[in-house]
């Protein structure tokens, strides 16, 4: 399946010479998206906070003839988002596409087991990077009078055991719709791609990674495994296709929204979820 998607992308050049930022591009959906946008002709800015992961993605892209650059940055802060946009403009002179992929739940457990600090950390991981990156990129796209932002949503607002993450993704859905209404007059499109359960085989940075040298506390192996099992079963019960998606399938939906094939689409959500609803 992944090879078939790669072959399809190789025949498309919808993003030729467009400058495309992908956040969290060191693994998973982010890496697959960087690869897909590069295959479609984009110049890719690989944003991540882990040097080894970002370097691997950049080397892979360059090995396939894609113009790519690496930016190491912590997008939990506005300063980090500003630094990313500044470096992208310095390298390429403009920003045509921003894919806000950074996010992912840290803990999987019932809400009453979260601490105040854990809730804040989940919001830092899955809501603030998108808020900050949109805030930092909009003045650049406004000056250009063009741009496409694709924010990563989730099916988690319908699921179990990830309430702070689900609240973050619900917030991203809302901010995308409001921004689309506010900034359409500048030729800027903002859409959301909401993936379902996805098989990530290249995860080198664990979910429990909070920042360099800091890992989340384990809630106990037995409890964690049980909550994970219940959550996974809940997702399977909702999916018409009865399988997990591939990062390449999510990347294909993102590439469509990013491209001019979606030039009259803004403020919308594509649910790439195997029918999960």
N, C-alpha and C positions, 0 to 999 in steps of 0.2 A: 504493500500500500504506500509506504513512504517513497519508494523508488518511483511509483507511478506519479505521485504528486510532484516529485522533483522533475520528472520528464515533462509534465505539463507546464511547469513554471519555466523550464528552459526555452519553451517556444513563445513565451510572452515577454514583452519589454515595456510593460505599462508604466514602469517607474524609471525609465531611462534618464540618467543624469540628475534625478531628484535626490536631494540630501535628506536622508532618513535616520532619525535617532530612534534607537530601540533601547529602552531601559531594562535592566535585569537580563541582559543578553548573554550572560555567561553560561546559561543552561536552560533546559526545558523549552517552554513555549517561546521565551525570549530568544534563545539561540536559533530555534527553528524559524522564527520570524525574521531575524537578521539574515539568515541564509536565503529565505524566500525573497525578501526585498532585494537582496544582492543579485539573485538569479534573474530578477525582473529588471535589472539595470540600475538599481539605486546605489548611491554612495552611502555607505552605512557607518554611522557612529555607534559603536558598541559601548554602552554605558553599564558599568557594574561596579561593585565595591570590592570584589575579589580579583586580584591581579591575575592569578593563574587561570581562572575561568575566562576572564575577558580576553586574555592573550590567546587562549586556545581558539576562541571564536574568531578573533581577528586573523589569526594564522590560517584557519580553515577558509575564511572568505578570500583572503589574498591568494591562497593556493588555487582558487577557482577563478582568479582574474577579477575579483571584486575590489573596488577601491574602498578601503575600510580604515577606520582609526579608532583608537581605544581612549576612553575617558574613565578614570577611576574616581568615583564620587559617591558620597552618602546622600541619598535623596530624601532621607527623613528630615532634612533641613532645607529651608529656602535658599540658604547660601550655597548648598550643594547643587540645587536645581539651577541657580543663576550661573554657577561655574560651568555646568554642563552646557548650557545654551551659549555662553560666551566662548567656550572652546570650540564648539561646533561651528559657530559663525567665523571664528578666527581661522579655522581649517578650510571652510568651504564657502564662506561668504553669505550663506543663507540657510534657512531650515524649511524644507517643504513638507516633511512628514514627521510627526512625533507619535511613537507608540509607547504609551504608558503601561508597561507590563509589570513593573515591580509590585510585589504583593505576595501573599500566601500566609495562611494561618500558622501560628507558632504552636499553639496548643489545640488539642481536640478533646473537649470535655464539656460537661454541662455548665451553664453560665454561673450557677451559684458557687462553683469551685474556683472561679477566677478571682484574683486579687485586684485591687485598684491599679497597682503597678502593671500587672499583666494586661489589663484592658488598655492602658495607655500605650504599652509596647505594641499591641496588635494594631492600634490606630496608626502608630508611627510607621509600621511595616506596610499596611495595606490601604490607608486613606491619604495620609499626608504626602507621600511621593507624587501622587497624581495631582493633588491640589497645588503643590509647590511647582511642579513642572508646567502645568497649565498657566499658572501665574507668571512664571518666568518666560515662557515662549510667546505668549499672546502679543506683547508689544512688538516683537520681531515680526511675527506674521501679519500684524496690523500694518506695519510699515510696508511690507511686501504686498499687502492686500491679497494674500493667498496663503493657503496652508491646509493641511489635513491632520487632525488629531484623532487617534484611535485609542480609547481607554479600555482597559481590560476589566470587564465585570465578572460575574460568576453566577452560578445557579445556587450558591450557598444560602441566599435568603429564603429558599424553600427547604433547607436541609437541617440536619442535626448538629449540635455540639461545636459550633463555631460562631457563636453569636457576635462577638466583637468584629470578627472578620466579615461576617454577613452584613453587619451594620456599615462597615467600611465600603463594601461593594454596593450596597444600596445607596450610600452617599455618592459614589462614583456615577451611578446611573442618573441620579438627580442632577449632579453638577454638569454632566454631559448635556442633558436636555436644556438646562438653563443657559449654558455657554453657547450652545448652538443657536438659540434665539437671540442672544446678545451680540454675537460676533459674525453672524451670517452676512451682515452688511459690509463686512471687510473681506468677503470672499473666503472666510475660514469655515471649514466643515468640522464638526465634532460628533463622532459616533462611538458607540460601545459595542464591543464583541464580548459576549458572555459565554465562556466555555463551560462544558460539563466536566465530569470526571475524566481526567487525562492521564495516560500512562507516561510517566517521566522516567526514562532509563539513564539519563546522563546527569542526575542530581549529585553534584559533588559538594555543594553547600547545603547542609541539613536544615530543615525548617527551624530547628531549635537554635540556629546561629542568630544571635541578636546583633552583635558587633564584634570586631576582632578581639579575641580573648574572652568573650562572654557568651556562654551558652545558657539557654533556658533551663530551669530546674525541671527534672523529670517528675511526673506525677505518680510514678510507679508502673513497672512494666505490665503487670496483669491488667490494671485499670486502663492504661493507655491502649493496649491491644484490644480490649473489649469495646471501648468507645470507637476505636478505628474500625473495628469489624461492623458495628452497628451503623456507623456513618456510611461505610462502603455499601452495605446491603441496602440502605435507604436510597442511595444514589442509583444502584442497579434496578431497584423496584420502579424508579421513575423513568428509566431510559427505554424508549421503544426499541432501540437497536440492540439492547442487552449486551453492550460491550463498552469498554473505556475508549475514549478518543485518542488520537495521536497528536503530538505537537504539530506535525506537518499539516494536519487537517485544520487546526486552529489558525496556523500561520496563513493558510490559503484564504480564510475568511478575513483576516486582518489585512492581507495584501489587497483584497478587493476593495475594502472600505478606504484604504489609504490611496488607492489609485483613482485616476480620472474616469474609470468605468463607473465609479460611484459619485460622479460630479454633481448630481442633483439629489444626493442623499445626505441628510444631516439631521442630528437629533434622534437617531434611530438606534435600535438594538438588534444585532444578529445573535441569535441563540445557536451557537455551534455546540450542541449538547446531546446529539443522538436521540432527540425527541424528548429530552427531560423537561418536564413542565408541570 
